[in-house]
Amino acid sequence: MTQDPTSERVATRLFVEEDLRAGLALGLDRERAHFLRSVLRLAPGAALALFNGRDGEWLGRLDAVGKGWASLVVEAPRRPQVREPDLWLAFAPIKRARIDFVAEKASELGCSLLQPVLTRFTAVERVNVQRLAANAREAAEQCERLSVPQVREPLALDRLLGDWEALNPPGATGVGRLLVMADEGGAHDRSLPPLAEAIRAAAPRAPEGRWALLIGPEGGFAEPERELLAGLPFVVRGTLGPRLLRADTAAIAGLALLQSEVGDWR
Amino acid sequence: MTQDPTSERVATRLFVEEDLRAGLALGLDRERAHFLRSVLRLAPGAALALFNGRDGEWLGRLDAVGKGWASLVVEAPRRPQVREPDLWLAFAPIKRARIDFVAEKASELGCSLLQPVLTRFTAVERVNVQRLAANAREAAEQCERLSVPQVREPLALDRLLGDWEALNPPGATGVGRLLVMADEGGAHDRSLPPLAEAIRAAAPRAPEGRWALLIGPEGGFAEPERELLAGLPFVVRGTLGPRLLRADTAAIAGLALLQSEVGDWR
Protein backbone atom coordinates (compact mmCIF):
# COMPACT_ATOMS: atom_id res chain seq x y z
CA MET A 1 0.00 0.00 0.00
CA THR A 2 2.50 2.55 -1.16
CA GLN A 3 -0.09 4.67 -2.98
CA ASP A 4 -3.43 6.25 -2.16
CA PRO A 5 -5.93 3.38 -2.73
CA THR A 6 -8.49 5.76 -4.20
CA SER A 7 -6.19 6.96 -6.98
CA GLU A 8 -3.88 4.01 -7.72
CA ARG A 9 -4.25 2.99 -11.36
CA VAL A 10 -5.75 -0.48 -11.66
CA ALA A 11 -5.24 -3.02 -14.45
CA THR A 12 -8.88 -4.11 -14.45
CA ARG A 13 -12.09 -4.20 -12.42
CA LEU A 14 -13.64 -7.45 -11.20
CA PHE A 15 -17.09 -8.23 -9.84
CA VAL A 16 -16.95 -10.72 -6.98
CA GLU A 17 -19.64 -12.36 -4.84
CA GLU A 18 -17.82 -12.15 -1.50
CA ASP A 19 -18.25 -9.46 1.16
CA LEU A 20 -15.30 -7.11 0.77
CA ARG A 21 -13.08 -6.15 3.71
CA ALA A 22 -9.39 -5.33 4.18
CA GLY A 23 -7.18 -8.39 4.37
CA LEU A 24 -9.64 -10.80 2.70
CA ALA A 25 -7.96 -13.38 0.44
CA LEU A 26 -9.88 -14.35 -2.70
CA GLY A 27 -9.42 -17.15 -5.21
CA LEU A 28 -10.53 -16.63 -8.82
CA ASP A 29 -12.17 -19.15 -11.12
CA ARG A 30 -10.28 -20.70 -14.03
CA GLU A 31 -11.61 -18.36 -16.70
CA ARG A 32 -10.81 -15.15 -14.89
CA ALA A 33 -7.43 -16.42 -13.74
CA HIS A 34 -6.64 -17.13 -17.39
CA PHE A 35 -7.81 -13.64 -18.35
CA LEU A 36 -5.52 -11.97 -15.79
CA ARG A 37 -2.50 -14.13 -16.60
CA SER A 38 -2.68 -14.70 -20.35
CA VAL A 39 -4.69 -11.77 -21.70
CA LEU A 40 -3.75 -8.93 -19.37
CA ARG A 41 -0.37 -10.58 -18.52
CA LEU A 42 -0.49 -9.44 -14.92
CA ALA A 43 2.18 -10.38 -12.41
CA PRO A 44 1.87 -10.63 -8.61
CA GLY A 45 1.56 -7.14 -7.14
CA ALA A 46 -0.72 -5.84 -9.92
CA ALA A 47 -3.50 -3.58 -8.64
CA LEU A 48 -7.16 -4.44 -9.34
CA ALA A 49 -10.48 -2.87 -8.41
CA LEU A 50 -13.13 -5.12 -6.84
CA PHE A 51 -16.87 -4.59 -6.31
CA ASN A 52 -19.80 -6.77 -5.28
CA GLY A 53 -22.84 -4.47 -5.57
CA ARG A 54 -22.98 -3.88 -1.80
CA ASP A 55 -19.66 -2.72 -0.37
CA GLY A 56 -18.49 -0.09 -2.87
CA GLU A 57 -15.21 -0.44 -4.77
CA TRP A 58 -12.05 -1.80 -3.15
CA LEU A 59 -8.41 -1.90 -4.14
CA GLY A 60 -7.16 -5.47 -4.48
CA ARG A 61 -3.78 -6.88 -5.40
CA LEU A 62 -2.81 -9.99 -7.30
CA ASP A 63 -1.03 -12.20 -4.77
CA ALA A 64 -0.12 -15.22 -6.86
CA VAL A 65 -1.11 -16.52 -10.28
CA GLY A 66 -0.59 -19.82 -12.10
CA LYS A 67 -2.10 -21.82 -14.92
CA GLY A 68 -5.86 -21.74 -14.26
CA TRP A 69 -5.73 -20.17 -10.79
CA ALA A 70 -5.10 -16.80 -9.17
CA SER A 71 -5.36 -15.38 -5.68
CA LEU A 72 -6.01 -11.79 -4.67
CA VAL A 73 -5.84 -9.84 -1.45
CA VAL A 74 -8.32 -7.07 -0.70
CA GLU A 75 -6.50 -3.97 0.56
CA ALA A 76 -8.53 -0.80 1.09
CA PRO A 77 -11.75 0.94 0.05
CA ARG A 78 -11.66 3.14 -3.08
CA ARG A 79 -15.27 4.35 -3.51
CA PRO A 80 -18.36 4.06 -1.31
CA GLN A 81 -21.43 2.22 -2.62
CA VAL A 82 -23.93 4.65 -4.16
CA ARG A 83 -27.63 4.30 -4.80
CA GLU A 84 -28.15 3.36 -8.44
CA PRO A 85 -31.27 3.81 -10.60
CA ASP A 86 -33.96 1.16 -10.15
CA LEU A 87 -34.46 0.61 -13.88
CA TRP A 88 -35.56 -2.65 -15.51
CA LEU A 89 -35.27 -3.60 -19.14
CA ALA A 90 -37.97 -6.04 -20.31
CA PHE A 91 -37.19 -7.14 -23.85
CA ALA A 92 -38.23 -9.77 -26.36
CA PRO A 93 -35.20 -11.97 -27.12
CA ILE A 94 -33.52 -11.39 -30.48
CA LYS A 95 -30.73 -13.09 -32.43
CA ARG A 96 -27.48 -13.99 -30.72
CA ALA A 97 -25.11 -11.13 -31.57
CA ARG A 98 -27.83 -8.55 -31.01
CA ILE A 99 -29.04 -9.92 -27.67
CA ASP A 100 -25.45 -10.03 -26.38
CA PHE A 101 -25.19 -6.45 -27.44
CA VAL A 102 -28.40 -5.47 -25.63
CA ALA A 103 -27.12 -7.05 -22.40
CA GLU A 104 -23.83 -5.17 -22.69
CA LYS A 105 -25.48 -1.83 -23.44
CA ALA A 106 -28.19 -2.19 -20.78
CA SER A 107 -25.46 -2.78 -18.23
CA GLU A 108 -23.48 0.28 -19.36
CA LEU A 109 -26.66 2.33 -19.31
CA GLY A 110 -27.26 1.41 -15.68
CA CYS A 111 -30.09 -1.15 -15.79
CA SER A 112 -30.68 -2.95 -12.53
CA LEU A 113 -32.49 -5.96 -14.03
CA LEU A 114 -32.87 -7.63 -17.44
CA GLN A 115 -36.13 -9.51 -18.01
CA PRO A 116 -36.47 -11.46 -21.29
CA VAL A 117 -40.13 -11.43 -22.35
CA LEU A 118 -41.82 -13.86 -24.74
CA THR A 119 -44.45 -12.23 -26.95
CA ARG A 120 -46.66 -13.45 -29.78
CA PHE A 121 -44.17 -12.52 -32.51
CA THR A 122 -40.99 -13.39 -30.60
CA ALA A 123 -38.91 -15.40 -33.07
CA VAL A 124 -36.22 -16.48 -30.59
CA GLU A 125 -37.64 -18.51 -27.72
CA ARG A 126 -34.50 -19.92 -26.17
CA VAL A 127 -32.45 -17.53 -24.06
CA ASN A 128 -29.06 -18.32 -22.59
CA VAL A 129 -29.51 -16.46 -19.32
CA GLN A 130 -26.00 -17.33 -18.15
CA ARG A 131 -24.42 -15.86 -21.26
CA LEU A 132 -26.50 -12.69 -20.92
CA ALA A 133 -25.44 -12.40 -17.29
CA ALA A 134 -21.77 -12.83 -18.27
CA ASN A 135 -22.08 -10.07 -20.89
CA ALA A 136 -23.80 -7.78 -18.42
CA ARG A 137 -21.13 -8.49 -15.80
CA GLU A 138 -18.23 -7.78 -18.17
CA ALA A 139 -19.83 -4.51 -19.24
CA ALA A 140 -20.37 -3.55 -15.59
CA GLU A 141 -16.69 -4.24 -14.87
CA GLN A 142 -15.62 -2.01 -17.75
CA CYS A 143 -18.01 0.90 -17.27
CA GLU A 144 -17.12 1.51 -13.60
CA ARG A 145 -20.54 0.85 -12.14
CA LEU A 146 -20.70 -0.60 -8.63
CA SER A 147 -23.22 -3.37 -9.30
CA VAL A 148 -24.18 -5.85 -12.01
CA PRO A 149 -27.69 -6.12 -13.44
CA GLN A 150 -29.69 -9.16 -12.35
CA VAL A 151 -30.75 -11.32 -15.33
CA ARG A 152 -34.04 -13.22 -14.96
CA GLU A 153 -35.41 -16.29 -16.73
CA PRO A 154 -37.75 -15.50 -19.65
CA LEU A 155 -41.40 -14.82 -18.83
CA ALA A 156 -44.43 -14.70 -21.10
CA LEU A 157 -45.70 -11.14 -21.62
CA ASP A 158 -49.14 -12.06 -20.19
CA ARG A 159 -47.52 -13.40 -17.03
CA LEU A 160 -45.27 -10.37 -16.64
CA LEU A 161 -48.17 -7.95 -17.00
CA GLY A 162 -50.60 -10.04 -14.94
CA ASP A 163 -48.13 -10.27 -12.06
CA TRP A 164 -46.87 -6.70 -12.41
CA GLU A 165 -48.48 -5.28 -9.29
CA ALA A 166 -47.31 -8.30 -7.27
CA LEU A 167 -43.76 -8.00 -8.69
CA ASN A 168 -43.83 -4.27 -8.06
CA PRO A 169 -45.96 -3.53 -5.01
CA PRO A 170 -46.92 0.10 -4.46
CA GLY A 171 -44.48 2.02 -2.26
CA ALA A 172 -45.14 4.59 0.40
CA THR A 173 -46.65 6.84 -2.25
CA GLY A 174 -49.07 4.19 -3.48
CA VAL A 175 -47.29 3.79 -6.81
CA GLY A 176 -45.48 0.71 -8.10
CA ARG A 177 -43.18 0.61 -11.12
CA LEU A 178 -44.06 2.43 -14.36
CA LEU A 179 -43.53 0.48 -17.58
CA VAL A 180 -42.39 2.68 -20.47
CA MET A 181 -43.18 1.34 -23.90
CA ALA A 182 -41.42 2.56 -27.02
CA ASP A 183 -44.34 1.74 -29.26
CA GLU A 184 -42.93 0.85 -32.67
CA GLY A 185 -46.42 1.46 -34.00
CA GLY A 186 -45.61 5.07 -33.25
CA ALA A 187 -43.80 5.28 -36.56
CA HIS A 188 -47.26 5.28 -38.07
CA ASP A 189 -49.35 6.56 -35.18
CA ARG A 190 -48.77 10.29 -34.91
CA SER A 191 -51.07 10.61 -31.90
CA LEU A 192 -48.48 9.18 -29.48
CA PRO A 193 -46.33 11.71 -27.61
CA PRO A 194 -42.54 11.71 -28.01
CA LEU A 195 -41.13 9.20 -25.52
CA ALA A 196 -39.08 11.76 -23.54
CA GLU A 197 -42.20 13.90 -23.13
CA ALA A 198 -44.27 10.89 -22.04
CA ILE A 199 -41.64 10.00 -19.42
CA ARG A 200 -41.51 13.58 -18.15
CA ALA A 201 -45.29 13.75 -17.88
CA ALA A 202 -45.44 10.44 -16.00
CA ALA A 203 -42.55 11.21 -13.62
CA PRO A 204 -44.74 12.68 -10.83
CA ARG A 205 -46.53 9.31 -10.71
CA ALA A 206 -43.24 7.56 -9.90
CA PRO A 207 -41.75 9.61 -7.07
CA GLU A 208 -39.84 6.57 -5.80
CA GLY A 209 -38.08 6.30 -9.15
CA ARG A 210 -39.02 2.75 -10.09
CA TRP A 211 -39.10 2.38 -13.89
CA ALA A 212 -38.99 -0.27 -16.59
CA LEU A 213 -38.60 -0.12 -20.37
CA LEU A 214 -40.46 -2.63 -22.54
CA ILE A 215 -39.06 -3.44 -25.99
CA GLY A 216 -41.02 -5.68 -28.37
CA PRO A 217 -39.66 -8.19 -30.88
CA GLU A 218 -38.51 -7.25 -34.40
CA GLY A 219 -42.00 -8.11 -35.66
CA GLY A 220 -43.63 -5.71 -33.21
CA PHE A 221 -46.39 -6.46 -30.74
CA ALA A 222 -49.52 -8.30 -31.90
CA GLU A 223 -52.62 -6.12 -31.94
CA PRO A 224 -54.19 -7.80 -28.85
CA GLU A 225 -50.91 -7.29 -26.98
CA ARG A 226 -50.83 -3.60 -27.89
CA GLU A 227 -54.44 -3.17 -26.80
CA LEU A 228 -53.72 -4.90 -23.50
CA LEU A 229 -50.67 -2.70 -22.90
CA ALA A 230 -52.49 0.50 -23.84
CA GLY A 231 -55.17 -0.21 -21.22
CA LEU A 232 -52.89 -0.82 -18.24
CA PRO A 233 -52.58 1.97 -15.66
CA PHE A 234 -48.83 1.47 -15.14
CA VAL A 235 -47.96 1.62 -18.86
CA VAL A 236 -46.50 4.84 -20.32
CA ARG A 237 -46.48 4.95 -24.14
CA GLY A 238 -44.46 7.13 -26.46
CA THR A 239 -42.77 7.18 -29.84
CA LEU A 240 -39.12 7.12 -30.88
CA GLY A 241 -39.76 9.08 -34.04
CA PRO A 242 -40.68 8.44 -37.65
CA ARG A 243 -38.14 5.72 -38.47
CA LEU A 244 -38.67 2.05 -37.66
CA LEU A 245 -35.96 1.22 -35.12
CA ARG A 246 -34.52 -2.24 -34.61
CA ALA A 247 -35.19 -3.71 -31.18
CA ASP A 248 -31.59 -3.20 -30.01
CA THR A 249 -31.57 0.44 -31.14
CA ALA A 250 -34.90 1.11 -29.43
CA ALA A 251 -33.62 -0.46 -26.20
CA ILE A 252 -30.52 1.73 -26.09
CA ALA A 253 -32.35 4.89 -27.14
CA GLY A 254 -35.16 4.30 -24.63
CA LEU A 255 -32.73 3.67 -21.77
CA ALA A 256 -30.77 6.82 -22.69
CA LEU A 257 -33.97 8.89 -22.53
CA LEU A 258 -34.97 7.32 -19.19
CA GLN A 259 -31.56 7.98 -17.61
CA SER A 260 -31.60 11.48 -19.05
CA GLU A 261 -35.14 12.34 -17.90
CA VAL A 262 -35.54 10.52 -14.58
CA GLY A 263 -32.29 8.62 -13.94
CA ASP A 264 -28.75 9.42 -12.87
CA TRP A 265 -27.69 11.46 -15.91
CA ARG A 266 -29.38 14.51 -14.45
CA MET B 1 -51.45 -1.59 -60.48
CA THR B 2 -54.40 -3.41 -58.97
CA GLN B 3 -53.86 -1.98 -55.49
CA ASP B 4 -53.41 1.45 -53.96
CA PRO B 5 -49.66 2.12 -54.40
CA THR B 6 -49.46 3.84 -51.02
CA SER B 7 -50.72 0.80 -49.10
CA GLU B 8 -49.58 -2.21 -51.12
CA ARG B 9 -47.34 -4.42 -48.97
CA VAL B 10 -43.79 -4.50 -50.31
CA ALA B 11 -41.22 -7.29 -50.00
CA THR B 12 -38.35 -4.90 -49.38
CA ARG B 13 -37.14 -1.31 -49.80
CA LEU B 14 -34.26 -0.38 -52.08
CA PHE B 15 -32.18 2.77 -52.33
CA VAL B 16 -31.39 3.66 -55.95
CA GLU B 17 -29.37 6.46 -57.54
CA GLU B 18 -31.71 7.19 -60.48
CA ASP B 19 -34.38 9.88 -60.64
CA LEU B 20 -37.69 8.13 -59.95
CA ARG B 21 -40.70 8.52 -62.28
CA ALA B 22 -43.57 6.29 -63.38
CA GLY B 23 -42.60 3.86 -66.12
CA LEU B 24 -38.84 4.00 -65.54
CA ALA B 25 -37.09 0.63 -66.03
CA LEU B 26 -34.19 -0.09 -63.67
CA GLY B 27 -31.49 -2.76 -63.70
CA LEU B 28 -29.99 -3.93 -60.40
CA ASP B 29 -26.39 -4.83 -59.66
CA ARG B 30 -25.31 -8.43 -59.17
CA GLU B 31 -25.36 -8.38 -55.36
CA ARG B 32 -28.84 -6.94 -55.02
CA ALA B 33 -30.22 -9.14 -57.78
CA HIS B 34 -28.88 -12.13 -55.85
CA PHE B 35 -30.49 -10.83 -52.67
CA LEU B 36 -33.92 -10.50 -54.31
CA ARG B 37 -33.75 -13.86 -56.07
CA SER B 38 -31.93 -16.14 -53.64
CA VAL B 39 -32.50 -14.61 -50.20
CA LEU B 40 -35.97 -13.07 -50.52
CA ARG B 41 -36.95 -15.56 -53.29
CA LEU B 42 -38.98 -12.97 -55.15
CA ALA B 43 -40.67 -13.73 -58.46
CA PRO B 44 -41.62 -11.29 -61.25
CA GLY B 45 -44.57 -9.18 -60.12
CA ALA B 46 -43.26 -8.76 -56.53
CA ALA B 47 -43.79 -5.27 -55.15
CA LEU B 48 -40.84 -3.22 -53.88
CA ALA B 49 -40.43 0.27 -52.46
CA LEU B 50 -37.79 2.54 -54.01
CA PHE B 51 -36.24 5.79 -52.78
CA ASN B 52 -33.30 7.95 -53.81
CA GLY B 53 -33.16 10.70 -51.18
CA ARG B 54 -34.83 13.24 -53.51
CA ASP B 55 -38.10 11.98 -54.99
CA GLY B 56 -39.85 10.37 -52.01
CA GLU B 57 -40.81 6.69 -51.97
CA TRP B 58 -42.14 4.91 -55.07
CA LEU B 59 -43.80 1.58 -55.69
CA GLY B 60 -41.75 -0.60 -58.02
CA ARG B 61 -42.31 -4.08 -59.38
CA LEU B 62 -39.88 -6.84 -60.18
CA ASP B 63 -40.12 -7.28 -63.94
CA ALA B 64 -37.69 -10.13 -64.57
CA VAL B 65 -34.96 -11.81 -62.55
CA GLY B 66 -32.17 -14.25 -63.39
CA LYS B 67 -28.84 -15.39 -62.02
CA GLY B 68 -27.00 -12.16 -61.15
CA TRP B 69 -29.40 -9.73 -62.77
CA ALA B 70 -32.85 -8.25 -62.13
CA SER B 71 -34.97 -5.56 -63.72
CA LEU B 72 -37.63 -3.41 -62.06
CA VAL B 73 -40.29 -1.04 -63.29
CA VAL B 74 -41.21 2.07 -61.29
CA GLU B 75 -44.99 2.38 -60.97
CA ALA B 76 -46.39 5.13 -58.74
CA PRO B 77 -45.48 7.40 -55.82
CA ARG B 78 -46.08 6.11 -52.29
CA ARG B 79 -44.80 8.88 -50.01
CA PRO B 80 -43.55 12.43 -50.69
CA GLN B 81 -39.99 13.39 -49.80
CA VAL B 82 -39.84 15.03 -46.36
CA ARG B 83 -37.25 17.31 -44.84
CA GLU B 84 -34.99 15.24 -42.58
CA PRO B 85 -32.80 16.41 -39.67
CA ASP B 86 -29.43 17.90 -40.64
CA LEU B 87 -27.45 15.87 -38.10
CA TRP B 88 -23.84 14.76 -38.49
CA LEU B 89 -22.03 12.10 -36.54
CA ALA B 90 -18.27 12.69 -36.23
CA PHE B 91 -16.67 9.66 -34.60
CA ALA B 92 -13.25 8.16 -34.01
CA PRO B 93 -13.08 4.81 -35.82
CA ILE B 94 -13.31 1.71 -33.62
CA LYS B 95 -12.95 -2.02 -34.21
CA ARG B 96 -14.74 -3.67 -37.11
CA ALA B 97 -17.94 -5.11 -35.61
CA ARG B 98 -18.51 -2.00 -33.53
CA ILE B 99 -17.93 0.49 -36.33
CA ASP B 100 -20.36 -1.44 -38.57
CA PHE B 101 -22.79 -1.23 -35.76
CA VAL B 102 -22.32 2.55 -35.36
CA ALA B 103 -22.98 3.07 -39.08
CA GLU B 104 -26.18 1.00 -38.89
CA LYS B 105 -27.45 2.75 -35.77
CA ALA B 106 -26.56 6.25 -36.97
CA SER B 107 -28.56 5.57 -40.11
CA GLU B 108 -31.59 4.31 -38.14
CA LEU B 109 -31.30 7.31 -35.85
CA GLY B 110 -31.53 9.66 -38.81
CA CYS B 111 -27.98 10.95 -39.29
CA SER B 112 -27.43 12.83 -42.52
CA LEU B 113 -23.63 12.41 -42.62
CA LEU B 114 -20.99 10.17 -41.02
CA GLN B 115 -17.53 11.68 -40.59
CA PRO B 116 -14.76 9.41 -39.28
CA VAL B 117 -12.32 11.50 -37.23
CA LEU B 118 -8.73 10.61 -36.37
CA THR B 119 -7.66 11.73 -32.89
CA ARG B 120 -4.52 11.31 -30.81
CA PHE B 121 -5.71 8.10 -29.15
CA THR B 122 -7.52 6.62 -32.15
CA ALA B 123 -6.35 3.01 -32.30
CA VAL B 124 -7.94 2.17 -35.68
CA GLU B 125 -6.58 4.34 -38.48
CA ARG B 126 -7.88 2.52 -41.53
CA VAL B 127 -11.54 2.97 -42.31
CA ASN B 128 -13.42 1.10 -45.01
CA VAL B 129 -15.67 3.93 -46.12
CA GLN B 130 -17.42 1.77 -48.70
CA ARG B 131 -18.36 -0.84 -46.13
CA LEU B 132 -19.63 1.84 -43.75
CA ALA B 133 -21.72 3.30 -46.57
CA ALA B 134 -23.16 -0.13 -47.39
CA ASN B 135 -24.13 -0.67 -43.74
CA ALA B 136 -25.71 2.76 -43.56
CA ARG B 137 -27.62 2.13 -46.80
CA GLU B 138 -28.98 -1.24 -45.65
CA ALA B 139 -30.13 0.27 -42.37
CA ALA B 140 -31.81 3.14 -44.25
CA GLU B 141 -33.64 0.63 -46.45
CA GLN B 142 -34.92 -1.24 -43.40
CA CYS B 143 -35.89 1.68 -41.18
CA GLU B 144 -38.11 3.38 -43.77
CA ARG B 145 -36.18 6.62 -44.04
CA LEU B 146 -36.21 8.41 -47.39
CA SER B 147 -32.48 9.08 -47.68
CA VAL B 148 -29.16 7.46 -46.90
CA PRO B 149 -26.46 9.13 -44.82
CA GLN B 150 -23.42 10.38 -46.71
CA VAL B 151 -20.17 8.77 -45.49
CA ARG B 152 -17.01 10.87 -45.76
CA GLU B 153 -13.33 9.94 -45.84
CA PRO B 154 -11.58 10.17 -42.43
CA LEU B 155 -10.29 13.55 -41.37
CA ALA B 156 -7.86 14.50 -38.59
CA LEU B 157 -9.61 16.17 -35.65
CA ASP B 158 -7.45 19.32 -36.04
CA ARG B 159 -8.47 19.59 -39.68
CA LEU B 160 -12.15 19.05 -38.93
CA LEU B 161 -12.17 21.71 -36.22
CA GLY B 162 -9.94 24.13 -38.12
CA ASP B 163 -12.16 23.96 -41.19
CA TRP B 164 -15.44 23.86 -39.23
CA GLU B 165 -16.63 27.35 -40.09
CA ALA B 166 -15.75 26.79 -43.77
CA LEU B 167 -17.52 23.38 -43.79
CA ASN B 168 -20.47 24.92 -41.99
CA PRO B 169 -20.85 28.55 -43.00
CA PRO B 170 -23.23 30.64 -40.92
CA GLY B 171 -26.81 30.69 -42.19
CA ALA B 172 -29.28 33.54 -42.37
CA THR B 173 -29.18 33.73 -38.58
CA GLY B 174 -25.42 34.03 -38.44
CA VAL B 175 -24.98 30.59 -36.88
CA GLY B 176 -23.24 27.58 -38.39
CA ARG B 177 -23.42 24.03 -37.08
CA LEU B 178 -23.17 23.29 -33.35
CA LEU B 179 -20.91 20.38 -32.36
CA VAL B 180 -22.19 18.45 -29.36
CA MET B 181 -19.58 16.57 -27.42
CA ALA B 182 -20.40 13.76 -25.04
CA ASP B 183 -17.35 14.31 -22.90
CA GLU B 184 -16.33 10.96 -21.45
CA GLY B 185 -14.29 12.93 -18.95
CA GLY B 186 -17.71 13.85 -17.59
CA ALA B 187 -17.78 10.59 -15.70
CA HIS B 188 -15.31 12.26 -13.38
CA ASP B 189 -16.07 15.92 -13.97
CA ARG B 190 -19.30 16.76 -12.17
CA SER B 191 -19.24 20.36 -13.35
CA LEU B 192 -20.48 19.47 -16.86
CA PRO B 193 -24.24 19.74 -17.44
CA PRO B 194 -26.25 16.67 -18.45
CA LEU B 195 -26.04 16.37 -22.24
CA ALA B 196 -29.79 16.80 -22.85
CA GLU B 197 -29.75 19.98 -20.79
CA ALA B 198 -26.70 21.31 -22.67
CA ILE B 199 -28.45 20.65 -26.00
CA ARG B 200 -31.64 22.36 -24.82
CA ALA B 201 -29.69 25.38 -23.59
CA ALA B 202 -27.79 25.66 -26.90
CA ALA B 203 -30.83 25.16 -29.14
CA PRO B 204 -31.64 28.88 -29.52
CA ARG B 205 -28.14 29.32 -31.01
CA ALA B 206 -29.00 26.83 -33.80
CA PRO B 207 -32.37 28.01 -35.11
CA GLU B 208 -31.62 26.45 -38.51
CA GLY B 209 -31.26 23.06 -36.85
CA ARG B 210 -27.75 22.16 -37.98
CA TRP B 211 -26.13 19.86 -35.43
CA ALA B 212 -23.28 17.38 -35.10
CA LEU B 213 -22.31 14.87 -32.41
CA LEU B 214 -18.63 14.21 -31.71
CA ILE B 215 -17.63 10.86 -30.18
CA GLY B 216 -14.02 10.24 -29.16
CA PRO B 217 -12.06 6.98 -29.30
CA GLU B 218 -12.20 4.29 -26.60
CA GLY B 219 -9.13 5.87 -25.00
CA GLY B 220 -10.84 9.25 -24.76
CA PHE B 221 -9.56 12.58 -26.04
CA ALA B 222 -6.02 13.69 -25.22
CA GLU B 223 -5.85 16.61 -22.79
CA PRO B 224 -4.78 19.15 -25.49
CA GLU B 225 -7.68 17.96 -27.66
CA ARG B 226 -10.15 18.43 -24.83
CA GLU B 227 -8.77 21.88 -24.12
CA LEU B 228 -9.03 22.83 -27.78
CA LEU B 229 -12.64 21.58 -27.96
CA ALA B 230 -13.65 23.29 -24.72
CA GLY B 231 -12.51 26.65 -26.11
CA LEU B 232 -14.37 26.56 -29.43
CA PRO B 233 -17.51 28.71 -29.73
CA PHE B 234 -19.47 26.07 -31.70
CA VAL B 235 -18.79 23.23 -29.23
CA VAL B 236 -21.51 22.22 -26.75
CA ARG B 237 -20.28 19.95 -23.93
CA GLY B 238 -22.28 17.70 -21.66
CA THR B 239 -22.11 14.42 -19.76
CA LEU B 240 -23.79 11.06 -20.30
CA GLY B 241 -23.79 10.21 -16.63
CA PRO B 242 -21.54 8.55 -14.10
CA ARG B 243 -20.67 5.38 -16.02
CA LEU B 244 -17.91 5.18 -18.61
CA LEU B 245 -19.71 4.44 -21.89
CA ARG B 246 -18.13 2.66 -24.82
CA ALA B 247 -17.84 4.79 -27.96
CA ASP B 248 -20.68 2.96 -29.73
CA THR B 249 -23.02 3.34 -26.74
CA ALA B 250 -22.21 7.03 -26.41
CA ALA B 251 -22.88 7.56 -30.13
CA ILE B 252 -26.33 5.96 -29.97
CA ALA B 253 -27.27 7.62 -26.68
CA GLY B 254 -26.09 11.04 -27.89
CA LEU B 255 -27.99 10.75 -31.18
CA ALA B 256 -31.14 9.67 -29.30
CA LEU B 257 -30.91 12.75 -27.07
CA LEU B 258 -30.34 15.04 -30.08
CA GLN B 259 -33.32 13.63 -32.00
CA SER B 260 -35.42 13.83 -28.85
CA GLU B 261 -34.43 17.41 -27.95
CA VAL B 262 -33.99 19.15 -31.29
CA GLY B 263 -34.65 16.56 -34.02
CA ASP B 264 -37.64 14.79 -35.53
CA TRP B 265 -38.70 12.77 -32.47
CA ARG B 266 -40.52 15.81 -31.13
HADDOCK unambig.tbl for C-alpha pairs under 7 A between the chains (distance, minus, plus):
assign (segid A and resid 105 and name CA) (segid B and resid 249 and name CA) 6.61 0.50 0.50
assign (segid A and resid 108 and name CA) (segid B and resid 243 and name CA) 6.71 0.50 0.50
assign (segid A and resid 108 and name CA) (segid B and resid 245 and name CA) 6.16 0.50 0.50
assign (segid A and resid 143 and name CA) (segid B and resid 243 and name CA) 5.36 0.50 0.50
assign (segid A and resid 143 and name CA) (segid B and resid 244 and name CA) 4.49 0.50 0.50
assign (segid A and resid 143 and name CA) (segid B and resid 245 and name CA) 6.07 0.50 0.50
assign (segid A and resid 144 and name CA) (segid B and resid 243 and name CA) 5.78 0.50 0.50
assign (segid A and resid 144 and name CA) (segid B and resid 244 and name CA) 6.26 0.50 0.50
assign (segid A and resid 145 and name CA) (segid B and resid 243 and name CA) 5.97 0.50 0.50
assign (segid A and resid 194 and name CA) (segid B and resid 265 and name CA) 5.98 0.50 0.50
assign (segid A and resid 194 and name CA) (segid B and resid 266 and name CA) 5.53 0.50 0.50
assign (segid A and resid 196 and name CA) (segid B and resid 260 and name CA) 6.78 0.50 0.50
assign (segid A and resid 240 and name CA) (segid B and resid 265 and name CA) 5.88 0.50 0.50
assign (segid A and resid 241 and name CA) (segid B and resid 264 and name CA) 6.27 0.50 0.50
assign (segid A and resid 241 and name CA) (segid B and resid 265 and name CA) 4.15 0.50 0.50
assign (segid A and resid 243 and name CA) (segid B and resid 108 and name CA) 6.71 0.50 0.50
assign (segid A and resid 243 and name CA) (segid B and resid 143 and name CA) 5.37 0.50 0.50
assign (segid A and resid 243 and name CA) (segid B and resid 144 and name CA) 5.79 0.50 0.50
assign (segid A and resid 243 and name CA) (segid B and resid 145 and name CA) 5.98 0.50 0.50
assign (segid A and resid 244 and name CA) (segid B and resid 143 and name CA) 4.50 0.50 0.50
assign (segid A and resid 244 and name CA) (segid B and resid 144 and name CA) 6.27 0.50 0.50
assign (segid A and resid 245 and name CA) (segid B and resid 108 and name CA) 6.16 0.50 0.50
assign (segid A and resid 245 and name CA) (segid B and resid 143 and name CA) 6.08 0.50 0.50
assign (segid A and resid 249 and name CA) (segid B and resid 105 and name CA) 6.61 0.50 0.50
assign (segid A and resid 252 and name CA) (segid B and resid 253 and name CA) 6.75 0.50 0.50
assign (segid A and resid 253 and name CA) (segid B and resid 252 and name CA) 6.73 0.50 0.50
assign (segid A and resid 253 and name CA) (segid B and resid 253 and name CA) 5.79 0.50 0.50
assign (segid A and resid 253 and name CA) (segid B and resid 256 and name CA) 5.38 0.50 0.50
assign (segid A and resid 256 and name CA) (segid B and resid 253 and name CA) 5.37 0.50 0.50
assign (segid A and resid 257 and name CA) (segid B and resid 257 and name CA) 6.70 0.50 0.50
assign (segid A and resid 260 and name CA) (segid B and resid 196 and name CA) 6.79 0.50 0.50
assign (segid A and resid 264 and name CA) (segid B and resid 241 and name CA) 6.27 0.50 0.50
assign (segid A and resid 265 and name CA) (segid B and resid 194 and name CA) 5.97 0.50 0.50
assign (segid A and resid 265 and name CA) (segid B and resid 240 and name CA) 5.88 0.50 0.50
assign (segid A and resid 265 and name CA) (segid B and resid 241 and name CA) 4.15 0.50 0.50
assign (segid A and resid 266 and name CA) (segid B and resid 194 and name CA) 5.52 0.50 0.50
